[in-house]
Amino acid sequence: DDKGEVRSTQDTGKRILEAALRAVDDEAADAVHRERGWRFKYKKHFVKSVEISAKSPENALKVAGAGLDYMYDHFEFIRDGQRHVLREALRIYKGGFGTGVVAGQKPKPDSFELGVPYNGTTLTGDALQAQLDKWVRLGVCELSCGAAISQVAQAKPWLDLSDRYFVLLGAGAAMGPLQVLLAHGANVIAVDLNLDKIWRRLIGLAKDSCGTLTFPLKEGCEQSRLSDDELYTAAGCNLFTQTPEIKNWLLTVHPGKQLCVGGYAYLMGDLFPRVALAMDVIIKELTEKRKASVAFLCTPTDCHLVPVGAYNAAKDNLRKAPLWQKMIGLLSMGKMCVKNSRRPVTTAAGETLYVCDALVSAQGPNYALAKRLQHWRAMLAREI
């Protein structure tokens, strides 16, 4: 940091998970505390946290709340040499942004159609339904996934998003939904870095659509007085350094409209949990004060609860694995090509839940923490 102190991201992540588990299970928290070599042994503790949370809604909410509270009370926001605990900083800084709006230049179609890019083409209508059936039969996706896409494709009124408002944190993310939303006429409120090239692209995409794009402008800037080049330069913000101001701005933009806020920003290494926390600050405020719904782009390389069908399929696939994969499992001493289905969890209510451990050790504990943080926020937001 600016004092020359070295702060271990691994130790920090370890303390966060310990604090989260301490809320419901001292034994599991103690195991985290005692763990050495966290970089390569973190995985089992994150899996354990999911299994403990699955025991009851109370467990899930306590673990989520304690983990996030620890981060809000221990991460620091530093500006102009002044340090503030994150929770305090959010109260201190009162600034905001101006607002820019760009309307799409394409006419709204009489009806919208869901298209899924695949093999160099876009599947729609009957072709999409046939491919969904094939994917389900082959086990490419679960039945519930195929059924959900099919339902959306056939529900034409759902596809007109011209009366919907979406906040995209990391709007330009490669895997984010910006282009799909604009293509369906949505009103997108975009948050991304204040870089000319980013806003040249985002504003260009908005103009080439039937949707609208709302975005932050430097305070004091009036869009009507800016050329296109000046607009690209004036647009945008920084999730790391302007977190309070972004939060303040989003609480006021498009007042009275129901929002859906999604966190899509991604950065490598220790920057990922930091940007995930910055997004969480904003998402927390919007869910509590504007009753916004929440969206995240989950990762398959995580620990998830799964339907019994997926659990059984995983066990069956392991049984049918080719010999060379089984040999890798043996030669790696259980580190590679091992089963990801866990022992079922029996909840406090007597229900049986199934866990899939798809965490990948090589991705590291920072990645696991950032994704777990998103699960925690989703659980807490659901209770509002």
Phi, psi and chi 1 to 4 in degrees:
 res  aa     phi    psi   chi1   chi2   chi3   chi4
   1 ASP       - -170.0   61.7   14.3      -      -
   2 ASP   -72.5   -7.3   59.2   -7.6      -      -
   3 LYS   -97.8    3.0  -70.3 -174.8  175.2 -179.9
   4 GLY    82.9    6.3      -      -      -      -
   5 GLU   -78.7  142.4  -60.1  171.7   -2.2      -
   6 VAL   -99.1  121.5  177.0      -      -      -
   7 ARG  -112.6  117.7  -58.9 -173.0 -176.5 -172.5
   8 SER   -75.3  121.1  168.0      -      -      -
   9 THR   -66.6  -31.5   57.5      -      -      -
  10 GLN   -69.2  -43.1  -68.7 -176.2   32.2      -
  11 ASP   -63.7  -38.7  -74.8  -13.7      -      -
  12 THR   -63.8  -46.9  -60.5      -      -      -
  13 GLY   -61.7  -37.6      -      -      -      -
  14 LYS   -63.1  -43.6 -175.7  177.2  171.3 -178.7
  15 ARG   -66.8  -34.8  -72.9 -165.0  -67.0  -90.6
  16 ILE   -64.3  -47.2  -67.6  166.0      -      -
  17 LEU   -66.7  -37.3 -170.3   61.4      -      -
  18 GLU   -60.4  -45.3  179.3 -173.2  -13.0      -
  19 ALA   -63.9  -38.4      -      -      -      -
  20 ALA   -63.1  -46.8      -      -      -      -
  21 LEU   -71.8  -30.3  -71.5  169.7      -      -
  22 ARG   -58.9  -24.4 -173.8   72.5   65.2 -169.6
  23 ALA   -65.9  -23.3      -      -      -      -
  24 VAL  -135.2  -18.1  -63.5      -      -      -
  25 ASP  -149.6   97.0 -167.4  -45.1      -      -
  26 ASP   -62.9  -36.2  -76.0  -23.2      -      -
  27 GLU   -64.0  -44.9 -176.2  177.7  -16.7      -
  28 ALA   -66.5  -38.3      -      -      -      -
  29 ALA   -65.2  -41.0      -      -      -      -
  30 ASP   -63.2  -37.6  -71.3  -18.2      -      -
  31 ALA   -63.0  -39.5      -      -      -      -
  32 VAL   -63.4  -46.0  171.4      -      -      -
  33 HIS   -59.0  -39.0 -177.3   79.4      -      -
  34 ARG   -81.7  -14.5  -69.1 -167.9  -56.9  -93.9
  35 GLU   -63.6  130.0 -172.8   63.1   81.4      -
  36 ARG  -107.6  154.6  -63.4 -176.2  179.0 -178.8
  37 GLY    66.7   46.2      -      -      -      -
  38 TRP   -54.1  -35.6 -177.3 -109.5      -      -
  39 ARG   -54.8  -36.4  171.1   61.7 -177.0   83.8
  40 PHE  -110.8   -2.7  -63.2  102.6      -      -
  41 LYS  -122.0   10.0  -63.4 -179.3  179.8  179.3
  42 TYR   -69.0  -29.5   70.5   91.7      -      -
  43 LYS   -54.9  -47.9 -171.2  168.3  159.2  -63.3
  44 LYS   -63.8  -28.2   62.8 -175.9  178.4 -176.8
  45 HIS   -75.9  -35.9  -61.5  -72.4      -      -
  46 PHE   -68.0  -38.9  -82.5   94.2      -      -
  47 VAL   -61.8  -45.0  173.5      -      -      -
  48 LYS   -59.5  -37.6 -174.3   68.0  173.1  177.6
  49 SER   -64.6  -36.8   76.9      -      -      -
  50 VAL   -66.8  -43.9  173.0      -      -      -
  51 GLU   -65.4  -39.0  -66.6  173.8  -24.0      -
  52 ILE   -66.9  -42.4  -70.9  171.3      -      -
  53 SER   -63.3  -33.9  -65.3      -      -      -
  54 ALA   -70.3  -14.4      -      -      -      -
  55 LYS   -62.4  -33.4  -71.3  -78.9 -173.1  178.7
  56 SER  -165.4  155.5   69.8      -      -      -
  57 PRO   -57.8  -36.2  -25.4   34.9      -      -
  58 GLU   -62.6  -44.5  -67.3   77.2   15.4      -
  59 ASN   -58.7  -48.6  -86.1   14.8      -      -
  60 ALA   -58.0  -45.3      -      -      -      -
  61 LEU   -71.7  -37.1  -65.0  172.6      -      -
  62 LYS   -67.2  -43.7  -74.0  179.0  179.9  178.2
  63 VAL   -62.1  -47.2  167.7      -      -      -
  64 ALA   -61.6  -47.3      -      -      -      -
  65 GLY   -64.4  -41.6      -      -      -      -
  66 ALA   -68.0  -39.2      -      -      -      -
  67 GLY   -63.9  -46.6      -      -      -      -
  68 LEU   -69.8  -39.1  -71.6  169.1      -      -
  69 ASP   -59.3  -41.5  -79.7  -14.3      -      -
  70 TYR   -59.6  -42.8 -175.5   92.7      -      -
  71 MET   -65.9  -42.7  -62.0 -179.9   80.7      -
  72 TYR   -66.2  -29.1  -83.5   63.0      -      -
  73 ASP   -92.6   -9.7  -69.7  -26.2      -      -
  74 HIS  -122.0  -26.4  -70.6   80.2      -      -
  75 PHE   -73.8  145.5  -85.3   66.0      -      -
  76 GLU  -111.1  144.8  -70.2 -176.8  -28.7      -
  77 PHE  -108.5  121.0 -173.7   83.4      -      -
  78 ILE  -116.4  127.2  -57.0  172.5      -      -
  79 ARG  -145.9  130.8  179.4 -179.4  -71.3  174.9
  80 ASP    52.7   37.6  -60.4  -32.2      -      -
  81 GLY    80.3   -4.7      -      -      -      -
  82 GLN   -94.4  132.1  -62.9  -65.9  -47.4      -
  83 ARG  -106.7  134.1  -65.9  166.2  173.6  -99.5
  84 HIS  -137.2  138.7  -58.9  -76.9      -      -
  85 VAL   -57.6  141.6  170.7      -      -      -
  86 LEU   -51.0  -46.1  179.3   58.3      -      -
  87 ARG   -58.8  -38.8 -165.0 -174.2  -60.2  -83.8
  88 GLU   -71.7  -39.9  179.1 -173.6   -5.2      -
  89 ALA   -60.3  -34.4      -      -      -      -
  90 LEU   -65.9  -24.5  -61.1  175.1      -      -
  91 ARG   -87.1  -28.2  -65.7 -167.0  -63.6  -94.3
  92 ILE   -77.6  -46.1  -68.5  174.0      -      -
  93 TYR   -87.4  123.0  -63.4  104.9      -      -
  94 LYS  -109.9   -0.6  -55.4  -62.9 -176.0 -177.2
  95 GLY   -69.7 -179.2      -      -      -      -
  96 GLY  -158.7 -147.8      -      -      -      -
  97 PHE  -139.8  163.0  -67.6   90.8      -      -
  98 GLY   -77.8  177.1      -      -      -      -
  99 THR  -128.3  129.8  -59.4      -      -      -
 100 GLY  -111.5  147.7      -      -      -      -
 101 VAL  -138.6  132.6  179.5      -      -      -
 102 VAL  -126.0  126.6  169.8      -      -      -
 103 ALA   -96.9  141.7      -      -      -      -
 104 GLY   -65.0  150.4      -      -      -      -
 105 GLN   -99.8   -2.5  -62.6  173.3   -5.0      -
 106 LYS   -88.1  142.4  -78.2 -172.0  173.4 -179.8
 107 PRO   -71.1  149.5   25.9  -34.0      -      -
 108 LYS   -72.1  128.1  177.2 -177.6  171.4 -178.4
 109 PRO   -69.5  163.7   26.5  -33.6      -      -
 110 ASP   -64.0  -33.3  -67.5  -26.4      -      -
 111 SER  -151.1  153.5   66.5      -      -      -
 112 PHE  -102.6  155.0  -68.9   91.7      -      -
 113 GLU  -133.4  134.8 -171.1  170.0   32.6      -
 114 LEU   -77.3  128.0 -179.0   66.2      -      -
 115 GLY  -120.9  137.7      -      -      -      -
 116 VAL  -118.3  112.9  175.7      -      -      -
 117 PRO   -62.5  133.5  -19.3   31.9      -      -
 118 TYR  -161.2  126.4 -179.6   65.4      -      -
 119 ASN    52.7   43.8  -93.3   -2.7      -      -
 120 GLY    80.1    4.7      -      -      -      -
 121 THR  -133.4  177.2 -172.8      -      -      -
 122 THR  -118.9  118.0  -60.7      -      -      -
 123 LEU   -83.0  131.0  -59.8  174.8      -      -
 124 THR  -139.5  168.1   58.7      -      -      -
 125 GLY    52.7 -134.9      -      -      -      -
 126 ASP   -62.2  -35.6  -68.8  -17.7      -      -
 127 ALA   -63.9  -38.3      -      -      -      -
 128 LEU   -67.6  -44.2  173.7   58.4      -      -
 129 GLN   -63.0  -39.0  -63.1  -63.1  -26.5      -
 130 ALA   -65.6  -40.5      -      -      -      -
 131 GLN   -69.6  -36.7 -173.1   62.2   56.1      -
 132 LEU   -61.3  -43.7  -70.8  171.2      -      -
 133 ASP   -60.4  -40.8  -70.0  -18.9      -      -
 134 LYS   -65.7  -43.9 -176.3  177.2 -179.8 -180.0
 135 TRP   -61.6  -40.9  -78.5  -25.9      -      -
 136 VAL   -65.9  -43.6  170.8      -      -      -
 137 ARG   -62.2  -37.4  -72.9 -162.1  -48.9  -86.9
 138 LEU   -82.9   -7.3  -66.4  174.4      -      -
 139 GLY    81.0   14.7      -      -      -      -
 140 VAL   -66.6  -37.7  173.7      -      -      -
 141 CYS  -138.9  160.4   66.3      -      -      -
 142 GLU   -75.0  159.5  -65.3  171.1   28.5      -
 143 LEU   -55.9  -42.0  175.5   61.1      -      -
 144 SER   -63.8  -34.7   58.9      -      -      -
 145 CYS   -67.5  -49.9  173.9      -      -      -
 146 GLY   -60.2  -40.3      -      -      -      -
 147 ALA   -66.5  -37.2      -      -      -      -
 148 ALA   -66.1  -45.5      -      -      -      -
 149 ILE   -63.2  -42.6  -61.3  172.8      -      -
 150 SER   -60.4  -42.0  176.4      -      -      -
 151 GLN   -64.5  -43.1 -176.2 -179.8   14.1      -
 152 VAL   -64.5  -42.7  172.0      -      -      -
 153 ALA   -60.8  -32.8      -      -      -      -
 154 GLN   -91.9  -12.5  -64.3  178.7   68.8      -
 155 ALA   -94.2   80.3      -      -      -      -
 156 LYS   -53.8  -41.5  -64.0  -66.2 -176.5 -178.6
 157 PRO   -60.8  -29.5  -24.7   35.7      -      -
 158 TRP   -67.1  -23.9  -67.5    1.6      -      -
 159 LEU   -82.3  -11.3  -60.0  175.1      -      -
 160 ASP   -89.8  107.0 -177.3   -9.8      -      -
 161 LEU  -104.4   19.8  -59.7  177.6      -      -
 162 SER   -67.9  -14.8   57.1      -      -      -
 163 ASP  -108.7   17.7   62.4  -17.1      -      -
 164 ARG  -114.1  148.4  -57.6  -70.9  179.6  172.9
 165 TYR  -124.6  124.3  -69.7   76.1      -      -
 166 PHE  -122.9  124.0  -62.2   85.2      -      -
 167 VAL   -92.4  121.5  178.8      -      -      -
 168 LEU  -112.1  109.6  -54.9 -172.0      -      -
 169 LEU   -88.5  110.7  -54.9  176.2      -      -
 170 GLY    86.9   51.8      -      -      -      -
 171 ALA   -60.5  -31.5      -      -      -      -
 172 GLY   -88.7    7.9      -      -      -      -
 173 ALA   -55.7  140.0      -      -      -      -
 174 ALA   -59.1  -34.1      -      -      -      -
 175 MET  -103.6   12.4  -64.6 -176.8   68.8      -
 176 GLY   -78.4  169.8      -      -      -      -
 177 PRO   -94.0   12.2   34.8  -35.4      -      -
 178 LEU   -51.5  -53.7  173.4   67.8      -      -
 179 GLN   -67.0  -36.9  -66.2 -175.0   64.6      -
 180 VAL   -64.8  -44.0  172.9      -      -      -
 181 LEU   -63.1  -46.3  -66.7  174.7      -      -
 182 LEU   -62.4  -38.4  -71.1  173.3      -      -
 183 ALA   -64.1  -23.9      -      -      -      -
 184 HIS  -101.8   17.2  -73.9  -94.0      -      -
 185 GLY    80.3   15.0      -      -      -      -
 186 ALA   -70.9  159.7      -      -      -      -
 187 ASN   -97.4  107.4  -57.2  -77.0      -      -
 188 VAL  -101.6  129.1  173.9      -      -      -
 189 ILE  -104.2  106.9  -55.9  164.4      -      -
 190 ALA  -100.0  131.4      -      -      -      -
 191 VAL  -121.2  119.2  171.2      -      -      -
 192 ASP  -157.7  171.0 -146.3  -44.4      -      -
 193 LEU   -56.4  148.3  -82.3  170.9      -      -
 194 ASN   -81.9   68.6   48.8  -28.2      -      -
 195 LEU  -121.6  131.5  -65.5  175.8      -      -
 196 ASP   -50.7  -45.8  177.1  -71.7      -      -
 197 LYS   -66.5  -32.1   63.7 -179.7 -179.5  179.9
 198 ILE   -66.8  -46.9  -70.6  177.2      -      -
 199 TRP   -77.7  -25.5  -69.1   98.8      -      -
 200 ARG   -60.0  -42.5 -170.6  177.5  -64.2  -85.6
 201 ARG   -71.4  -49.4  172.2  178.4  172.6  -96.8
 202 LEU   -63.3  -44.5  -61.6 -173.6      -      -
 203 ILE   -67.1  -36.0  -69.5  172.6      -      -
 204 GLY   -63.1  -42.1      -      -      -      -
 205 LEU   -63.8  -39.6  -70.5  171.6      -      -
 206 ALA   -65.0  -43.6      -      -      -      -
 207 LYS   -62.7  -33.5  -71.9 -178.8  176.7  179.5
 208 ASP   -89.3   38.2 -170.2   32.7      -      -
 209 SER  -147.9 -179.2   77.8      -      -      -
 210 CYS  -107.6   13.6   59.8      -      -      -
 211 GLY   -99.0 -169.2      -      -      -      -
 212 THR  -131.0  153.7   68.3      -      -      -
 213 LEU  -125.6  122.9 -170.5   74.6      -      -
 214 THR  -111.3  139.1  -58.8      -      -      -
 215 PHE  -153.4  158.4   48.2   92.4      -      -
 216 PRO   -77.1  142.8   26.7  -32.4      -      -
 217 LEU  -120.3  150.9  -71.0  174.5      -      -
 218 LYS   -52.8  139.3  -67.4  176.6 -177.7  175.7
 219 GLU   -57.6  138.0  -81.6 -164.9  -56.8      -
 220 GLY    93.9  -12.4      -      -      -      -
 221 CYS   -86.9  134.9  -71.8      -      -      -
 222 GLU  -112.1  120.7  -65.8 -176.5   25.2      -
 223 GLN   -55.9  -37.8 -174.9  176.0   -8.1      -
 224 SER   -63.1  -21.0   60.1      -      -      -
 225 ARG   -98.6    2.5  -62.0 -175.8  177.9 -176.6
 226 LEU  -104.2  139.3  -59.0  176.0      -      -
 227 SER   -73.7  171.9   66.4      -      -      -
 228 ASP   -58.8  -46.0  -75.8  -10.6      -      -
 229 ASP   -63.7  -39.0  -74.3  -18.0      -      -
 230 GLU   -67.7  -33.8  -70.4  170.7  -26.1      -
 231 LEU   -65.9  -42.2 -177.6   62.3      -      -
 232 TYR   -61.7  -35.4  -56.0  145.2      -      -
 233 THR   -75.8  -33.7  -59.0      -      -      -
 234 ALA   -82.1  -17.3      -      -      -      -
 235 ALA   -82.6  154.7      -      -      -      -
 236 GLY   101.1  176.5      -      -      -      -
 237 CYS  -163.8  177.4   51.2      -      -      -
 238 ASN  -123.2  115.9 -170.3  -51.2      -      -
 239 LEU   -60.4  -30.1  -79.9  165.2      -      -
 240 PHE   -75.8  -48.7  -78.0  129.0      -      -
 241 THR   -96.6  -15.0   62.5      -      -      -
 242 GLN  -124.6   30.0  -63.0  174.1  -56.3      -
 243 THR   -53.8  -50.2  -41.2      -      -      -
 244 PRO   -61.6  -40.2  -21.4   33.8      -      -
 245 GLU   -68.0  -37.5  -72.0   81.7    3.5      -
 246 ILE   -63.8  -44.6  -62.5  169.5      -      -
 247 LYS   -57.9  -47.3  178.0  -98.1  -65.0 -178.1
 248 ASN   -61.3  -43.6  -63.6  -19.8      -      -
 249 TRP   -63.5  -45.6  175.5   68.9      -      -
 250 LEU   -67.0  -25.3  -73.0  171.0      -      -
 251 LEU   -70.1  -16.4  -73.0  174.2      -      -
 252 THR  -111.7  -19.8   63.1      -      -      -
 253 VAL   -73.6  140.9   72.3      -      -      -
 254 HIS    46.6   60.7  -67.7  -62.1      -      -
 255 PRO   -59.8  142.6   21.6  -32.5      -      -
 256 GLY    85.4  -10.3      -      -      -      -
 257 LYS   -88.9  142.7  -60.1  -61.7 -176.5 -178.0
 258 GLN   -75.6  126.1  176.1   63.9   44.7      -
 259 LEU  -107.0  150.9  -55.5  178.3      -      -
 260 CYS  -120.7  120.7  174.8      -      -      -
 261 VAL  -108.9  129.9   54.8      -      -      -
 262 GLY  -122.9  138.2      -      -      -      -
 263 GLY  -101.8  110.6      -      -      -      -
 264 TYR  -122.6   -4.8  -57.9  102.9      -      -
 265 ALA   -66.7  140.9      -      -      -      -
 266 TYR  -140.6  137.1  171.0   74.3      -      -
 267 LEU  -139.4  158.5  -67.3  167.1      -      -
 268 MET   -79.3  153.8  -62.2  -71.6  -74.3      -
 269 GLY    61.5 -138.2      -      -      -      -
 270 ASP   -70.2  -13.0   68.3  -59.9      -      -
 271 LEU   -72.9  -23.1  -66.3  177.0      -      -
 272 PHE   -66.5  -51.9 -169.9   25.1      -      -
 273 PRO   -62.5  -28.8   14.9  -26.0      -      -
 274 ARG   -69.3  -45.2  -70.9  163.7   59.6 -168.6
 275 VAL   -71.6  -30.6   76.3      -      -      -
 276 ALA   -64.0  -38.9      -      -      -      -
 277 LEU   -69.1  -39.6 -178.6   57.9      -      -
 278 ALA   -59.6  -42.6      -      -      -      -
 279 MET   -66.1  -36.7  -68.6 -170.7  -67.4      -
 280 ASP   -62.7  -38.7 -172.5   76.1      -      -
 281 VAL   -53.5  -46.1  163.9      -      -      -
 282 ILE   -71.7  -43.6  -64.7  161.0      -      -
 283 ILE   -63.2  -41.7  -67.8  169.6      -      -
 284 LYS   -57.7  -47.8  176.3  179.8 -176.5  -68.3
 285 GLU   -63.8  -41.8  -69.9  -72.7  -43.3      -
 286 LEU   -70.4  -34.5  -68.8 -179.6      -      -
 287 THR   -72.4  -37.4   56.2      -      -      -
 288 GLU   -78.5  -38.0  -68.5  178.5   -6.9      -
 289 LYS  -103.6  -19.9  -63.8 -179.1  179.3  177.5
 290 ARG  -124.0    7.1  -66.5 -164.5   60.0  170.9
 291 LYS    54.6   36.8  -53.8  -56.4  178.9 -174.1
 292 ALA   -69.0  147.8      -      -      -      -
 293 SER   -84.8  166.9   54.8      -      -      -
 294 VAL  -125.2  141.9 -179.8      -      -      -
 295 ALA  -135.7  140.7      -      -      -      -
 296 PHE  -135.5  157.4  -70.6  113.4      -      -
 297 LEU   -97.5   96.6 -176.9   63.7      -      -
 298 CYS   -69.5  162.3  -73.7      -      -      -
 299 THR  -111.0  143.9  175.3      -      -      -
 300 PRO   -69.8  -22.4   24.3  -33.1      -      -
 301 THR   -89.4   69.3   54.4      -      -      -
 302 ASP  -150.7 -177.9 -157.9  -17.3      -      -
 303 CYS  -104.4  120.2 -176.2      -      -      -
 304 HIS  -128.0  152.5  -65.3  -77.7      -      -
 305 LEU   -79.5  137.8  -63.8 -178.6      -      -
 306 VAL  -132.1  158.7  -63.6      -      -      -
 307 PRO   -66.2  159.6  -16.4   29.1      -      -
 308 VAL   -60.9  -31.8   62.9      -      -      -
 309 GLY   -62.3  -42.0      -      -      -      -
 310 ALA   -68.5  -37.6      -      -      -      -
 311 TYR   -61.5  -46.9  172.6   80.7      -      -
 312 ASN   -66.7  -36.7  -70.5  -27.2      -      -
 313 ALA   -65.0  -38.6      -      -      -      -
 314 ALA   -63.9  -43.0      -      -      -      -
 315 LYS   -65.1  -40.2  -68.5  175.0   65.7  175.9
 316 ASP   -66.6  -41.8 -170.5   48.8      -      -
 317 ASN   -63.9  -37.8  -71.0  -21.0      -      -
 318 LEU   -64.6  -40.1 -179.5   65.1      -      -
 319 ARG   -63.9  -33.8 -144.6  166.7   24.7 -114.7
 320 LYS   -93.2    4.8  -63.9  176.6 -179.8  177.3
 321 ALA   -59.3  141.7      -      -      -      -
 322 PRO   -64.3  159.4   19.7  -30.0      -      -
 323 LEU   -57.6  -39.5  179.8   60.6      -      -
 324 TRP   -63.3  -33.3   65.9  -91.1      -      -
 325 GLN   -70.3  -40.1  -70.7 -176.0    1.4      -
 326 LYS   -64.4  -36.0  -66.3  178.5  178.9  177.7
 327 MET   -65.8  -39.2  -70.0  -59.7  -63.2      -
 328 ILE   -61.0  -40.9  -71.8  175.9      -      -
 329 GLY   -60.5  -40.8      -      -      -      -
 330 LEU   -70.3  -47.2  -71.4  171.9      -      -
 331 LEU   -67.9  -27.8  -66.0  172.7      -      -
 332 SER   -86.8    3.6   67.0      -      -      -
 333 MET    57.1   45.1  -60.6  178.6   67.8      -
 334 GLY    79.5   16.3      -      -      -      -
 335 LYS   -97.3  -18.9  -65.7 -179.7  179.9  178.7
 336 MET  -133.7  153.8  -59.6  173.2   65.8      -
 337 CYS    51.5   48.8  -66.8      -      -      -
 338 VAL  -111.8  164.6  -64.4      -      -      -
 339 LYS   -66.5  146.0   69.8  174.6 -176.8  178.6
 340 ASN  -111.4   -0.1   55.3   22.1      -      -
 341 SER   -85.0  130.3   57.1      -      -      -
 342 ARG   -99.8  169.6  -58.3  -86.1  -62.5  176.0
 343 ARG   -63.6  132.7  179.8  178.1  -61.7  175.3
 344 PRO   -55.6  148.3  -25.6   35.2      -      -
 345 VAL   -99.6  129.6  173.8      -      -      -
 346 THR   -97.7  120.5  -58.7      -      -      -
 347 THR   -78.2  170.7   70.6      -      -      -
 348 ALA   -62.4  -24.4      -      -      -      -
 349 ALA   -90.0    1.3      -      -      -      -
 350 GLY    89.8    4.1      -      -      -      -
 351 GLU   -80.6  148.6 -176.0 -177.9    2.3      -
 352 THR  -101.2  124.7  -59.8      -      -      -
 353 LEU  -117.6  151.7  -61.1  178.9      -      -
 354 TYR  -118.2  137.0  -59.7   89.9      -      -
 355 VAL  -117.1  135.0  177.5      -      -      -
 356 CYS  -114.0  119.9  174.9      -      -      -
 357 ASP   -95.3   94.2  169.2   17.3      -      -
 358 ALA  -109.7   18.1      -      -      -      -
 359 LEU   -62.8  141.3  -80.2  162.4      -      -
 360 VAL  -113.2  114.6  176.9      -      -      -
 361 SER   -55.1  -36.4  -65.5      -      -      -
 362 ALA   -63.1  -24.1      -      -      -      -
 363 GLN   -71.2  -24.4  -73.3 -171.5  -56.6      -
 364 GLY    91.6  161.3      -      -      -      -
 365 PRO   -69.3  -25.3   22.0  -31.7      -      -
 366 ASN   -64.7  -42.8  -74.8  -38.0      -      -
 367 TYR   -64.3  -46.0 -174.9   85.1      -      -
 368 ALA   -60.3  -40.2      -      -      -      -
 369 LEU   -65.4  -45.3  173.9   63.3      -      -
 370 ALA   -60.7  -41.5      -      -      -      -
 371 LYS   -72.2  -35.2  -59.7  -48.8  -69.5 -175.3
 372 ARG   -66.1  -39.3 -171.1   51.2   33.6 -163.1
 373 LEU   -54.3  -41.4 -176.0  160.1      -      -
 374 GLN   -66.6  -39.4  -65.5  176.1   -8.7      -
 375 HIS   -61.7  -43.2  -76.2  -81.2      -      -
 376 TRP   -59.1  -46.3  -71.8  -17.6      -      -
 377 ARG   -64.9  -39.7  177.2   52.9   58.2 -161.5
 378 ALA   -61.8  -41.1      -      -      -      -
 379 MET   -64.7  -43.9  -73.4 -174.6  -83.2      -
 380 LEU   -67.9  -39.5  -67.8  171.8      -      -
 381 ALA   -65.9  -32.2      -      -      -      -
 382 ARG   -63.9  -25.2 -171.4  173.8 -176.5  -86.7
 383 GLU   -88.3   -6.1  -64.1  -58.4  -57.9      -
 384 ILE   -74.7      -  -65.8  176.8      -      -
